[in-house]
Amino acid sequence: MSSLEIIANDDDDHELQQNENHNDDRKLLSIDELNSDRERSKLRHWKESDYAAGLVEPTWADEWEVYRKKHCCDWGCGCVTYPSAVVCTWLGAGRIGNMAVLKERYVMVEADDDDDENTVVVDKEERQLSRQSNNTTDAKTTPDATPKQLVRKREIQLVVGPYWPLLIFITYPLIFGMSAFTLYRGIPGKPLFIQILWAILTVQLIRSLFNTGFRDPGVLPRRMTVPSAKENSNGLRLVHNSRSWKWDDRAHSYRPKNSTYCPECKVVVEEFDHTCPWTGTAIGKKNMGSFQTFVKLVFVCLVLDSFLLISAV
């Protein structure tokens, strides 16, 4: 082979290598563009969310896709969303922060002056009908009152926190197991009033746990501005103190002073107390009563079951 042929082959190999490097750069650029588009979509969904929640993947399917790319569940890193990503993707559940929404609905409520752009106003005919009904019912009491328009807002009906596996696979099995064992060994032969009392307490225990673990703990809607002044039923003008509202960067929302951002659930909860792994969720204003009932009934039922089992020996 002549020297010219060797030089020509070297030039061809060099050009081929340059083309391959160029193609690799284009692939790398497209991946970067895809990731940047994904991050922009994630940020946009976070800022436009109806609820004051943290920055997470928009859906559980997106969360599952992230785990698939990592090829690990990150349990060692303290991540608690892997079970939700697997199960909720299959169920098609919604997502608010790290909480899985199993059921929600839209309700019609009167619009406030500080309602944001996330609320959906009903059509004109419904507003006119509502105004006419308001005028007829309130004509005697408040003849000069201006009827408010109706808006459509989301209402959470069933939701579970990030620790729902502990609720489903530990707390409930312990309660059902202990109750079934007591029913089999301790209840037979006991007076009727004791049997009825035991049944009522056990059912209330299960019900209070359900209302704690599957109900809205008090997740607040996103507010981009501090609410304006309002008038109460007595006509007194109530002025919101701006100092009682704080901007929370993690939720990208204003939150009242009596609320807290839960880092595990990644939502702002009104009157947040703590996150309970045994009930799987955060404890706040809307489920505090059920949680306190559950704690009391756990102690009462444990004592009653122990007494029934010991007396049956």
Phi, psi and omega in degrees: 000134183283166180293328179293321179294322179296318179295320180296317178296320178297321179295320179296317179296321179294319179293321179295320178295322178295319179295320178295318178296322179295319178295321177296321178295321179294320178297316179296322179294318180295323177295318178296319179296320179296317179294320180294321177296321179296317179293321177296319177296322179296316178294320180295318178296321180296314183286336181260006181294149179287337185246155178281091184229164181280176181279108179224176174296143185302321182228167176290332176296320176295321178297318179295323178295322177296316179295323179295323178289329179282339182060034176199163181261354176060028177297326179294339179271003178086014181283137182243005185265355182299312178301321179294322180297322181285306187286315184290332173296319178291322180281340185075029181287153176280178183219133170227107187063232175260016180259140181261121181270114181271330180204136175210167181212169175256135179238154179263123180227162176287138183284139171266164180293335184257016176295138184271189185284353181283343180280147182252119181280139179287170185289172188294320182296319179294322178296319180294318178296319180293323179293319179296317179294321178295322180293322182287323183279330185254010184295324182282327185271310182228081185293334183262005183289139178270118182295144180268151177279158180268143177233156180258121181235154179281142177228123180282129179254313178229126181209146178235151180275181184292341181260028181300331177299325177293322178295315185283319190255355178234301186296306181296317177299324177297316181293312181294322180294313179295319181293319180294321179294320177293319179297326183278322186254328189261331185282318183303133178088355180275156178302155185297321183294328177290320178298317179294317179299316179298318181296318181295314181296320180293317179296318178294326177296313179295320181293317180294325176293321177297314181293337177278313187275340186243003180252161179297121179284351182122038179294127184270149176288159179286136178231121179269349177223158176287133181303146180278176179292150180226170176246136179274186184295338180271003180083005179278135182276122181259122182256124178285130176282121182298335179289340179278357177242135182234145176276129180247114181293327182293327179258353182052053184197155168281142178226145178291164185295330183274014179243160183218146175276121179272113183291340180274317176276341180058045175218159174270122184246131178290132182052048181295133179253303178192172174256121185257113178297328182294327175263352172083001189213180176280151178250118182221204187299317189278341179237011179295318180298316178294323180294316178296321176297319179297314181298317180294318182290331175300314179294314182297313182293325178296316178295316181295316179296319179297318179296318181293321181288321180292319180290341180276348181287000000 
